[in-house]
Amino acid sequence: MSRTLFLGDSHSAGYWKDTNNVAHQWDSNNYANVYSDIHNKNVTVYAIPGGCNLKYPTWVRSMLNRYDDIDEIFVQSTYWNRYLIAASKMLEYGDGIPIDLFADYTNTDSTNPLINYITDNTMAGDCIESVEQCWQELFQEFKGFSFNPSTMSTDFAPFHEKYPYTKLYHEHLTHLQYRQYCSDLYVINSMCKEYGVKWRLWNINDRVYIPKHLELYGALSNCTVAPYSAETWIKKAHNGLDIEKNTLDGEHYPISTHEIIATDYLKYLKELDRT
């Protein structure tokens, strides 16, 4: 039996918060669960609440190493304001660490033996890796930028800004972020091509940005890129249904939305493979 791999953030992890602000994870509001039920197929979900696009190449490689039956991958692109930070107790580069160093394989679905959940631990061995983001409370207005290479010194203004400010205005909102995103997609495509696996890139709502020009480093020959987010496509295909108006906690969608994604939207993406 073949296997579908889903990569994503909280929307892929069955995550939501109740009225007491208690977090729930691997709950039924997960399109991957529905997909497994519909197709009676092995499904692996690799996701983490607050997930970061930078995680995805590592996840794809580790899952292709672990499973020999993956025939398709759905990559849920997520918000660009998320990034990774890390620490090493030994102050070293981690040369030779396992590709799945942070992987947590302990989560299971007691209702469906065809489904297994994987997420990342924050700590493993002598290493730490954590997803962070530029929180609204940390935003500052852009102060402008002047650069004269002939007078570079320790007085250079960006050297003295707080890290979130520098991260936002001198990386996230620049071509550096775009290059990194395109590079990661090309790496994923190369691995999928090596294994003959079809993969699909999509976004769950219009607040998640996917660039129009993705082949900066080469053709994404094994990839289908969704021309519409799930939010926009559902609105078009389901008589104006707006998934943003029906959430569990202001961000995460109920099982009814995940059922539409699994039964209709993902089917639509697969049909694009043939166009």
C-alpha positions as CSV (number, residue, x, y, z in Angstrom):
1,M,0.0,0.0,0.0
2,S,1.3,3.4,-0.9
3,R,1.7,6.4,1.5
4,T,0.8,10.1,1.3
5,L,3.0,12.5,3.2
6,F,1.5,15.8,4.5
7,L,3.8,18.6,5.7
8,G,2.4,21.6,7.5
9,D,1.9,23.8,10.5
10,S,-0.9,23.8,13.1
11,H,-3.6,23.4,10.3
12,S,-2.0,20.1,9.5
13,A,-1.6,19.1,13.2
14,G,-5.3,19.1,14.3
15,Y,-4.5,22.0,16.5
16,W,-6.9,24.5,18.1
17,K,-7.5,26.3,21.4
18,D,-10.7,26.0,23.4
19,T,-12.5,28.8,25.3
20,N,-10.2,28.3,28.2
21,N,-7.2,28.8,26.0
22,V,-6.2,25.1,26.3
23,A,-4.4,23.9,23.3
24,H,-5.4,20.6,21.5
25,Q,-3.3,18.8,19.0
26,W,-3.8,15.8,16.7
27,D,-7.5,16.4,16.9
28,S,-10.1,15.6,14.3
29,N,-9.8,19.0,12.5
30,N,-7.1,17.6,10.2
31,Y,-7.6,17.2,6.5
32,A,-5.0,14.4,6.4
33,N,-7.1,12.2,8.6
34,V,-10.1,12.6,6.3
35,Y,-7.8,11.9,3.2
36,S,-6.7,8.6,4.7
37,D,-10.3,7.6,5.4
38,I,-11.5,8.5,1.9
39,H,-8.7,6.7,0.1
40,N,-8.1,3.9,2.7
41,K,-4.4,4.9,2.5
42,N,-1.4,5.1,4.7
43,V,-0.9,8.7,5.7
44,T,2.0,10.3,7.5
45,V,1.6,13.8,8.9
46,Y,4.7,15.7,9.8
47,A,3.7,19.0,11.3
48,I,4.3,21.4,14.1
49,P,2.1,24.3,15.4
50,G,3.7,27.5,14.3
51,G,5.6,25.5,11.6
52,C,8.2,27.1,9.4
53,N,8.9,26.6,5.7
54,L,12.6,26.2,6.5
55,K,11.7,22.9,8.2
56,Y,10.3,21.3,5.0
57,P,13.5,20.1,3.1
58,T,14.7,18.4,6.2
59,W,11.4,16.7,6.8
60,V,11.1,15.5,3.2
61,R,14.6,14.0,3.3
62,S,14.0,12.3,6.7
63,M,10.7,10.8,5.6
64,L,12.0,9.5,2.2
65,N,14.7,7.9,4.3
66,R,12.2,6.3,6.7
67,Y,9.5,5.1,4.3
68,D,9.9,3.4,1.0
69,D,6.2,3.6,0.0
70,I,5.7,7.4,-0.3
71,D,4.1,8.2,-3.7
72,E,2.9,11.7,-3.1
73,I,3.6,14.7,-0.9
74,F,1.4,17.7,0.0
75,V,3.4,20.7,1.3
76,Q,1.3,23.3,3.0
77,S,3.3,26.5,2.6
78,T,3.0,28.7,5.6
79,Y,3.7,32.2,6.9
80,W,7.0,33.9,5.9
81,N,7.4,35.7,9.2
82,R,8.4,32.5,10.9
83,Y,12.1,31.5,11.2
84,L,14.3,29.1,13.1
85,I,16.8,29.7,15.8
86,A,19.1,27.1,17.3
87,A,21.7,26.6,20.0
88,S,24.5,24.1,20.5
89,K,25.8,23.4,24.0
90,M,29.1,22.5,22.5
91,L,29.2,25.6,20.2
92,E,29.8,23.4,17.2
93,Y,28.2,23.1,13.7
94,G,26.6,19.7,14.1
95,D,28.6,18.2,11.3
96,G,27.2,14.7,10.7
97,I,24.0,15.0,12.9
98,P,21.1,12.7,11.9
99,I,18.7,14.3,9.4
100,D,15.8,13.4,11.8
101,L,17.6,14.6,15.0
102,F,14.6,16.5,16.3
103,A,11.9,14.1,15.1
104,D,9.3,12.8,17.6
105,Y,7.8,9.6,16.4
106,T,5.7,8.9,19.5
107,N,2.3,10.3,18.4
108,T,-0.3,7.9,17.0
109,D,-4.0,7.9,16.0
110,S,-5.8,5.4,18.1
111,T,-8.8,5.5,15.7
112,N,-7.0,4.8,12.5
113,P,-3.9,2.5,12.2
114,L,-3.2,3.9,8.7
115,I,-2.3,7.3,10.2
116,N,0.9,8.3,12.0
117,Y,1.9,11.7,13.3
118,I,5.4,13.1,13.5
119,T,6.4,16.4,15.0
120,D,9.7,18.0,16.1
121,N,11.1,18.2,19.6
122,T,12.8,21.5,20.6
123,M,15.7,19.8,22.2
124,A,17.8,16.8,21.1
125,G,21.2,15.8,22.4
126,D,23.3,18.9,22.7
127,C,21.2,20.9,20.3
128,I,18.1,23.1,20.4
129,E,16.0,24.2,17.4
130,S,13.0,26.4,17.8
131,V,10.5,28.1,15.5
132,E,10.0,31.8,16.2
133,Q,8.3,34.6,14.5
134,C,8.2,38.4,14.3
135,W,5.4,39.1,16.7
136,Q,3.2,42.1,16.1
137,E,4.1,43.5,19.6
138,L,7.8,43.7,18.4
139,F,7.1,45.5,15.2
140,Q,8.7,48.9,14.7
141,E,8.4,51.2,11.7
142,F,11.1,50.9,9.2
143,K,13.8,53.5,9.9
144,G,15.3,53.7,6.5
145,F,18.7,52.5,5.4
146,S,21.9,54.1,4.2
147,F,25.0,52.3,3.2
148,N,28.4,53.5,2.3
149,P,31.0,50.7,2.0
150,S,33.8,53.1,2.2
151,T,32.8,54.2,5.8
152,M,31.7,50.9,7.2
153,S,32.5,50.6,10.9
154,T,30.9,49.3,14.1
155,D,28.7,52.4,14.0
156,F,26.8,50.9,11.1
157,A,23.2,51.3,12.3
158,P,21.9,47.7,11.6
159,F,24.5,46.4,13.9
160,H,22.7,48.1,16.8
161,E,19.1,47.2,16.1
162,K,17.2,44.5,18.0
163,Y,17.3,41.1,16.4
164,P,13.5,41.0,15.5
165,Y,13.8,44.4,13.7
166,T,16.9,43.2,11.7
167,K,15.2,39.9,10.9
168,L,12.1,41.6,9.6
169,Y,13.4,44.5,7.6
170,H,16.8,43.2,6.5
171,E,15.9,39.6,5.7
172,H,12.1,38.7,5.7
173,L,11.1,41.7,3.6
174,T,14.0,41.4,1.1
175,H,15.1,39.2,-1.8
176,L,17.0,37.0,0.7
177,Q,13.7,35.5,1.9
178,Y,12.5,34.9,-1.6
179,R,15.8,33.3,-2.6
180,Q,15.7,31.0,0.4
181,Y,12.1,30.0,-0.3
182,C,12.9,29.2,-4.0
183,S,16.0,27.3,-3.0
184,D,14.1,25.2,-0.5
185,L,11.5,24.3,-3.1
186,Y,14.2,23.3,-5.6
187,V,15.8,21.1,-3.0
188,I,12.5,19.4,-2.3
189,N,11.9,18.9,-6.0
190,S,15.3,17.4,-6.5
191,M,14.6,14.8,-3.7
192,C,11.2,14.0,-5.0
193,K,12.5,13.6,-8.6
194,E,15.2,11.3,-7.3
195,Y,12.5,9.0,-5.7
196,G,9.9,9.5,-8.5
197,V,7.5,11.2,-6.0
198,K,4.9,13.7,-7.1
199,W,4.5,16.7,-4.7
200,R,2.1,19.6,-4.5
201,L,2.6,23.0,-3.0
202,W,-0.5,24.8,-1.6
203,N,-1.6,27.4,0.9
204,I,-4.6,27.2,3.2
205,N,-5.6,30.8,3.1
206,D,-4.8,34.1,1.3
207,R,-2.7,35.4,4.3
208,V,0.0,32.9,3.3
209,Y,2.1,34.2,0.4
210,I,3.3,32.1,-2.5
211,P,5.4,33.9,-5.1
212,K,4.4,33.9,-8.7
213,H,7.9,33.1,-9.9
214,L,9.2,30.0,-8.1
215,E,11.8,28.5,-10.5
216,L,14.7,30.8,-9.6
217,Y,17.1,27.9,-9.3
218,G,15.5,25.6,-11.9
219,A,12.4,23.9,-13.0
220,L,10.1,22.3,-10.3
221,S,9.5,19.4,-12.6
222,N,7.8,17.1,-10.1
223,C,5.7,19.8,-8.5
224,T,2.2,21.1,-9.0
225,V,1.7,24.5,-7.5
226,A,-1.8,25.5,-6.5
227,P,-3.0,28.6,-8.4
228,Y,-5.5,29.3,-5.6
229,S,-5.4,28.9,-1.9
230,A,-7.9,26.6,-0.3
231,E,-9.7,29.7,1.0
232,T,-10.1,31.2,-2.5
233,W,-10.9,27.9,-4.3
234,I,-13.6,26.9,-1.8
235,K,-15.1,30.3,-2.1
236,K,-15.3,29.8,-5.9
237,A,-16.4,26.2,-5.8
238,H,-18.8,26.3,-2.9
239,N,-21.1,29.3,-3.6
240,G,-19.1,31.9,-1.8
241,L,-18.4,29.9,1.3
242,D,-15.8,31.9,3.4
243,I,-13.8,29.6,5.6
244,E,-12.4,32.6,7.4
245,K,-15.8,33.3,8.9
246,N,-16.0,30.0,10.6
247,T,-13.1,29.1,12.9
248,L,-12.7,27.3,16.2
249,D,-10.5,30.0,17.8
250,G,-10.1,32.8,15.3
251,E,-7.4,31.0,13.3
252,H,-8.1,27.2,13.0
253,Y,-10.9,25.7,11.0
254,P,-13.5,23.1,12.1
255,I,-13.7,19.6,10.7
256,S,-16.3,20.7,8.1
257,T,-13.6,22.9,6.4
258,H,-11.0,20.1,6.6
259,E,-13.5,17.7,5.0
260,I,-13.9,20.1,2.0
261,I,-10.1,20.4,1.7
262,A,-9.6,16.6,1.8
263,T,-12.5,15.7,-0.5
264,D,-12.6,18.5,-3.0
265,Y,-9.6,20.8,-2.8
266,L,-6.9,18.2,-2.8
267,K,-8.7,16.3,-5.5
268,Y,-8.6,19.6,-7.6
269,L,-4.8,19.8,-7.0
270,K,-4.3,16.2,-8.1
271,E,-6.3,16.9,-11.3
272,L,-3.9,19.8,-12.1
273,D,-1.1,17.2,-12.4
274,R,-2.6,16.2,-15.8
275,T,-2.9,19.8,-17.2
